[in-house]
């Protein structure tokens, strides 16, 4: 049996891609790449440098010049992985509300995505990797051996984000979370470059009634099916 070398996991915000992708990679003994964290890192840096979120040229230049790295956890504080921007650990900074509200605006620019896709393909290297994001199966790795699209209702995703933020001790308001999710869904699905959508050959996995382990079990079944 030959396992798929590149597994693409796509889906909307708060659909569980990071948790599922991380656990799936761990089960398979694969590397894991969260491309959403890369866009968050860029958004965080743009905010730090007071770059306009509408300045596509400046943002694309920043994306091309900035060294963004993801590694196994370097600190035992609940993180799934560590994120570095030019050597600085920004793992938790990129999860702050200011980044939540701006990352889709940064990621919508075609030239930004072009620069980031180049980095992502380089980071995936020789395969044996689980890559998650919003355009992995359609743009970044259209040749991926297995493409999965996680489907979850806005209500379920809102509850997940609410619990997630509450566990971090951050002030949360459910209605505000729902407004932000719907706004990000609109931006992600309607953007000109790499809009959020399932690849034509993606396997759709509904997740509303499944926990993380259950979703990973279902994808493992698809891995075995694709390997036979």
RODO-2510 file (C-alpha; in nm, 4 decimals, decimal comma):
residues 228
     n   res          X          Y          Z
     1     x     0,0000     0,0000     0,0000
     2     x     0,1288     0,3438    -0,0963
     3     x    -0,0065     0,6210     0,1241
     4     x    -0,0842     0,9616    -0,0296
     5     x     0,2269     1,1789    -0,0095
     6     x     0,0448     1,5136     0,0009
     7     x    -0,2882     1,5404     0,1810
     8     x    -0,4732     1,8687     0,1290
     9     x    -0,7304     1,9797     0,3860
    10     x    -0,9454     2,2806     0,3009
    11     x    -1,2475     2,4415     0,4588
    12     x    -1,3893     2,7648     0,5997
    13     x    -1,2754     2,9453     0,9119
    14     x    -1,3215     2,7508     1,2389
    15     x    -1,4038     2,4251     1,0591
    16     x    -1,1354     2,2471     1,2626
    17     x    -0,8660     2,2274     0,9953
    18     x    -0,5691     2,2952     1,2248
    19     x    -0,6635     2,0488     1,4985
    20     x    -0,7627     1,7820     1,2468
    21     x    -0,4580     1,8350     1,0261
    22     x    -0,2184     1,8255     1,3205
    23     x    -0,3642     1,5034     1,4625
    24     x    -0,3834     1,3410     1,1196
    25     x    -0,0174     1,4201     1,0521
    26     x     0,0752     1,2790     1,3922
    27     x    -0,1074     0,9532     1,3230
    28     x     0,0579     0,9167     0,9826
    29     x     0,4030     1,0265     1,0967
    30     x     0,3845     1,3135     0,8468
    31     x     0,4821     1,6773     0,8704
    32     x     0,2062     1,9365     0,9098
    33     x     0,1759     2,2763     0,7430
    34     x    -0,0906     2,5261     0,8473
    35     x    -0,0972     2,7809     0,5642
    36     x    -0,3546     2,9889     0,7485
    37     x    -0,0954     3,0513     1,0199
    38     x     0,1367     3,1853     0,7505
    39     x    -0,1213     3,4409     0,6378
    40     x    -0,1853     3,5293     1,0013
    41     x     0,1868     3,5852     1,0519
    42     x     0,1938     3,8204     0,7548
    43     x    -0,1150     4,0073     0,8776
    44     x     0,0411     4,0447     1,2221
    45     x     0,3614     4,1871     1,0727
    46     x     0,1662     4,4264     0,8476
    47     x    -0,0163     4,5581     1,1536
    48     x     0,3108     4,5981     1,3427
    49     x     0,4565     4,8005     1,0561
    50     x     0,1379     5,0013     0,9969
    51     x     0,1093     4,8879     0,6345
    52     x    -0,2273     4,9579     0,4752
    53     x    -0,4286     4,6410     0,4290
    54     x    -0,5331     4,7729     0,0866
    55     x    -0,1746     4,8265    -0,0333
    56     x    -0,1298     4,5098    -0,2362
    57     x     0,2191     4,5954    -0,3598
    58     x     0,3530     4,6679    -0,0112
    59     x     0,1944     4,3553     0,1341
    60     x     0,3238     4,1365    -0,1497
    61     x     0,6731     4,2797    -0,1037
    62     x     0,6508     4,2094     0,2695
    63     x     0,5381     3,8509     0,1980
    64     x     0,8269     3,7917    -0,0403
    65     x     1,0939     3,9316     0,1922
    66     x     0,9750     3,7922     0,5255
    67     x     1,0977     3,4592     0,6565
    68     x     0,8000     3,2687     0,7975
    69     x     0,8719     2,9357     0,9645
    70     x     0,6528     2,6707     1,1257
    71     x     0,8090     2,4070     1,3489
    72     x     0,7081     2,1469     1,6076
    73     x     0,6221     2,3097     1,9429
    74     x     0,9234     2,4841     2,0981
    75     x     0,7363     2,5661     2,4206
    76     x     0,4964     2,3517     2,6237
    77     x     0,2056     2,5928     2,6493
    78     x    -0,0720     2,4209     2,4555
    79     x     0,0428     2,5206     2,1073
    80     x     0,0167     2,2695     1,8234
    81     x     0,3266     2,4156     1,6558
    82     x     0,5472     2,7224     1,6765
    83     x     0,5362     3,0111     1,4292
    84     x     0,8339     3,2384     1,3690
    85     x     0,8554     3,5635     1,1734
    86     x     1,2151     3,6538     1,0933
    87     x     1,3201     3,4475     1,3946
    88     x     1,0650     3,5945     1,6382
    89     x     0,8193     3,3570     1,8049
    90     x     0,4716     3,4935     1,7246
    91     x     0,2716     3,1758     1,7848
    92     x     0,0161     3,3385     2,0134
    93     x     0,0344     3,6931     1,8762
    94     x    -0,1110     3,5746     1,5446
    95     x    -0,4210     3,4505     1,7290
    96     x    -0,5076     3,7917     1,8712
    97     x    -0,8432     3,9555     1,7765
    98     x    -0,6720     4,2255     1,5668
    99     x    -0,5253     3,9543     1,3429
   100     x    -0,8553     3,7626     1,3345
   101     x    -1,0259     4,0677     1,1873
   102     x    -0,7587     4,1500     0,9279
   103     x    -0,6130     3,8230     0,7979
   104     x    -0,8796     3,7735     0,5288
   105     x    -0,8208     4,1280     0,4048
   106     x    -0,4486     4,0575     0,3667
   107     x    -0,5041     3,7161     0,2081
   108     x    -0,7458     3,8407    -0,0579
   109     x    -0,4747     4,0126    -0,2649
   110     x    -0,3611     3,8076    -0,5702
   111     x     0,0039     3,9176    -0,5470
   112     x     0,0174     3,8319    -0,1773
   113     x    -0,1202     3,4855    -0,2453
   114     x     0,1272     3,4355    -0,5283
   115     x     0,4196     3,5084    -0,2952
   116     x     0,2786     3,2901    -0,0187
   117     x     0,1983     2,9955    -0,2458
   118     x     0,5608     2,9912    -0,3575
   119     x     0,6695     2,9677     0,0063
   120     x     0,4144     2,6954     0,0798
   121     x     0,5242     2,4781    -0,2106
   122     x     0,8844     2,5151    -0,1014
   123     x     0,8020     2,4253     0,2590
   124     x     0,6130     2,1121     0,1527
   125     x     0,9407     1,9815     0,0132
   126     x     0,9440     1,6139    -0,0744
   127     x     0,5960     1,5294     0,0474
   128     x     0,4760     1,3083     0,3340
   129     x     0,2899     1,6126     0,4585
   130     x    -0,0584     1,7259     0,5577
   131     x    -0,1280     2,0794     0,4355
   132     x    -0,4331     2,2750     0,5451
   133     x    -0,5810     2,6019     0,4269
   134     x    -0,8462     2,7395     0,1957
   135     x    -0,6959     2,6820    -0,1500
   136     x    -0,4649     2,3851    -0,1030
   137     x    -0,6518     2,1388    -0,3238
   138     x    -0,7473     2,3988    -0,5849
   139     x    -0,4315     2,6123    -0,6194
   140     x    -0,1358     2,5251    -0,3971
   141     x    -0,1347     2,1494    -0,4588
   142     x    -0,3929     2,0649    -0,7261
   143     x    -0,1944     1,7430    -0,7756
   144     x    -0,2375     1,6384    -0,4097
   145     x    -0,2921     1,2654    -0,3723
   146     x    -0,5878     1,3151    -0,1383
   147     x    -0,8020     1,6282    -0,1118
   148     x    -1,0399     1,6741     0,1793
   149     x    -1,2870     1,9569     0,2346
   150     x    -1,4223     1,9978     0,5875
   151     x    -1,7818     2,1149     0,5872
   152     x    -1,9366     2,2702     0,8984
   153     x    -2,2330     2,4999     0,9520
   154     x    -2,1742     2,8599     1,0557
   155     x    -2,3535     2,7964     1,3843
   156     x    -2,1316     2,5000     1,4721
   157     x    -1,8192     2,6913     1,3732
   158     x    -1,9312     2,9831     1,5876
   159     x    -1,9727     2,7567     1,8892
   160     x    -1,6274     2,6076     1,8300
   161     x    -1,4622     2,9482     1,8070
   162     x    -1,6510     3,0640     2,1181
   163     x    -1,5240     2,7660     2,3184
   164     x    -1,1728     2,8024     2,1797
   165     x    -1,1422     3,1687     2,2768
   166     x    -1,3007     3,1038     2,6160
   167     x    -1,0446     2,8331     2,6900
   168     x    -0,7707     3,0869     2,6220
   169     x    -0,9254     3,3273     2,8697
   170     x    -1,0058     3,5857     2,6041
   171     x    -1,3207     3,8010     2,6336
   172     x    -1,5774     3,6631     2,3910
   173     x    -1,9206     3,7605     2,2632
   174     x    -2,0993     3,4967     2,0582
   175     x    -2,2803     3,7402     1,8288
   176     x    -1,9546     3,9212     1,7518
   177     x    -1,7908     3,5886     1,6678
   178     x    -2,0755     3,5014     1,4306
   179     x    -2,0546     3,8389     1,2569
   180     x    -1,6801     3,7946     1,2074
   181     x    -1,7201     3,4394     1,0742
   182     x    -1,9810     3,5470     0,8198
   183     x    -1,7668     3,8434     0,7139
   184     x    -1,4620     3,6228     0,6666
   185     x    -1,6658     3,3631     0,4773
   186     x    -1,7841     3,6356     0,2385
   187     x    -1,4321     3,7675     0,1806
   188     x    -1,2806     3,4200     0,1394
   189     x    -1,5476     3,2898    -0,0989
   190     x    -1,5796     3,6051    -0,3099
   191     x    -1,2168     3,7109    -0,3457
   192     x    -1,0710     3,7276    -0,6950
   193     x    -0,7663     3,5123    -0,6199
   194     x    -0,8103     3,1529    -0,5071
   195     x    -1,1655     3,1773    -0,3701
   196     x    -1,2670     2,9306    -0,1023
   197     x    -1,4323     2,6301    -0,2650
   198     x    -1,3870     2,2524    -0,2696
   199     x    -1,1682     2,1080    -0,5427
   200     x    -1,3703     1,9128    -0,7977
   201     x    -1,2175     1,5879    -0,6768
   202     x    -1,2194     1,6723    -0,3054
   203     x    -1,3815     1,4357    -0,0579
   204     x    -1,6369     1,6293     0,1468
   205     x    -1,6346     1,5481     0,5186
   206     x    -1,9265     1,6940     0,7229
   207     x    -1,8002     1,7664     1,0744
   208     x    -2,0964     1,9107     1,2672
   209     x    -2,1648     1,5839     1,4503
   210     x    -1,8034     1,4712     1,4877
   211     x    -1,5301     1,5611     1,7336
   212     x    -1,1692     1,6007     1,6167
   213     x    -1,0921     1,2316     1,6667
   214     x    -1,4008     1,1362     1,4681
   215     x    -1,3043     1,3607     1,1763
   216     x    -0,9513     1,2198     1,1745
   217     x    -1,0920     0,8661     1,1821
   218     x    -1,2976     0,9482     0,8729
   219     x    -0,9967     1,0940     0,6885
   220     x    -0,7860     0,7924     0,7860
   221     x    -1,0516     0,5780     0,6203
   222     x    -1,0112     0,7892     0,3059
   223     x    -0,6321     0,7515     0,3291
   224     x    -0,6644     0,3743     0,3424
   225     x    -0,9167     0,3799     0,0580
   226     x    -0,6858     0,5896    -0,1608
   227     x    -0,3922     0,3606    -0,0780
   228     x    -0,5620     0,0396    -0,1860
***
